[in-house]
Amino acid sequence: AGYKVKIRDIFQNPTISELASCAKKTERQSEQSTVTGNVQLTPIQRWYLESSLFKDKQYFNQSVMFHSQNPLDEKMIKAMFTKIQEHHDALRITLKDEKGEILQTIQGLDCSPRFQVFDLRDNEPADAAKTVEIRANEIEAGIDLQKGPLMQVGLFHMADGDDLLIVIHHLVIDTVSWRILFE
């Protein structure tokens, strides 16, 4: 919002009216332009890629499935995830092995999230549930570290509402990042 307060001020001024007098307008804004290019691996990324504990490095992702009783607008969902990926540079990362060295590259805005839509409204509930399971597994298995994108989204139109699956490779997301994404 263009203001900052110190942690000390929050504790010493427990009401909004008291804290307001401590808020200072910020002079400098963070750079928000698109980041692209090569970037070093973090220590945890390096450990994961070098570890023999994980046989299929592509298939180490985190996923969340949401249910909405109301239909979700496909164009809006796709636009929303495209915007999220534009803003969060790590979601555009690809990894390539260059002469034994892993090269991590943040792709440009042309690297859009993979978005799939499945209309299962006319299926029997048991058949629809089985199809969701199969397609969700395919989406999770479909992440390619070299080609990207490392975020994939599946929208399932069901008779009782819509399910939205978000799959992101663990190399670029953790539990803290999920909370930011959910906001």
N, C-alpha and C positions, 0 to 999 in steps of 0.2 A: 504493500500500500504506500510505500515511499517513506515510512517512518521506522525508527528503531528505538528500542528501549534496552537497557541493561538488565541482566538477570537480577542484580542487586536491587534495582528499582522496582521490579515486580514483587520481591519479598518485602520491601520496605513500604510499598504503597499498594495495599491489598484491594483497593476499590478502583474501578475504571476512572472515576473522576480524579482521584489522586494520581493515578498512573498517567493520565493524559497530560498532566503538567510536565512529566519527565520525558515524554516522547519527543524525539528530535527528528526533523525532516532529514532524509538522507540526501546527500549530494551526488552520490555515485550510484549508478544502476549497473547490475550485472549484465555482461554481454550475453545476448540471447540469439546470436546468429547461428546458423547451421554449422556444425563441426563435421569435417570429413578428414580422411587420411589415416595413416598408420599410427598406432598407439601401442605402447608396451603392455604386455600382459601383467596383471596384478599377481602377487605371489600365490593367491589361492587358485587363480586361473592356471598358472604354470604348474602347480602341484596337481591339479585335476588332469590336465592334458598329459603330464608325464607319468601319472599313476597307472599302475597295472590293475588297480582295484576295479576299474570301470572298463568293461569289455567293449561296449558300444557307446562311444563318446557322444554320438548324435542323440542318443535316446536317454538323456539325463535332464529332464525338464520338470517344470512345475506347472500345474494346471488348476484352473478353477472353473466350475460350471455353475452358472446362475440360472434361475428359473424366473420367468415373468408370466403371470397369468394373462397379461395383455400382450398383444402382438408387438414385436419390435420392428422398427423401420430399418430395413436392410441398408438403404443408402445412408441413413444417419449413423448406424453402427459402423459401417465401413469408413465413413468420413471421420468419425470419432477416433478410431484406431489408427487411421492414417495420420491424423494430427498428433496423437500421442507418440507415434513412432518418429514423426518429424521433430518433436520437442525433446524426446529422450534419445540422445545420440546412440547410447549403448544398444538400443533395440535394432540398430542398423548395422551391427558388427557382423563381419564374416572372418573366418580363420582359415589360413592356408599354410601348408608346410612348404617353406622355401629353403631347399638345401639343408634339411634337418632342423631348421629354425621355424617356429610357429610365428606367422605374421598376422597380427590382428589389425583389421582395417574397418574404419567407420565409413560405410557407404553413403552416397548422396541421397537426396530425396526421391530418386527414382526407384529405390529399394522399398517397395511398399509391403505391408503385411499381407500374408496369404490369407484370404478370406473366402470361406466356402459356405454355401447355403444349401440346406436340405429341407425339402417340404415333405413332411411325414404326416400331415393332418388327416389324410384319408386312409392311413394304415391302421390296422388293429393295434391296440395299445401294446401288447406283448411284442408284436413285430416291430413297432416303432422303437421300443426300448432296446431291442436287440440291434437294430440298425444304428441307433445312437451309439451304443457301445462299440460296434465295429468301426464306424466312421470316426469316433473320438480316438480310438486306438490308432487308426491310420493317420489322423492329424498329428497325434503325438509322435508317431514314428517318422513323420514326414519332414522333420526339421533337418536341414542340411547345413552343417557348420561352414562348409566352403562356399556354398552358393547363397545361403540365407533364404529368406529372413529367419531370424531366431524367435520371432513371434508369429503365431498363427491363431486364427480365430474361426470358429465354426458356429453357425447360427442354425438351430434346428427348430423349424416350425412344427409344433405338435398340436394335437387335438385339444389339449388342456392348457395351452399357452406356448411360450417359446423358451428354449434353452439356449444359453450363450456360453460357449466353451472358449476359454482363453488359455493358450499354451505358450510358454516362454521358456527357452533353454536356461538352465540354472547358471550358466556362465555369465548371463547378463541380468539376472534378477535374484533377489533374496527376499526374506520376509519384510524387511524395512521397505524395500522398493515396491512390494505389492501394496503396502498401505498407501504409499504415495500415488500409485497407479489407481487405486480404488477411489481416492479423492477426486 
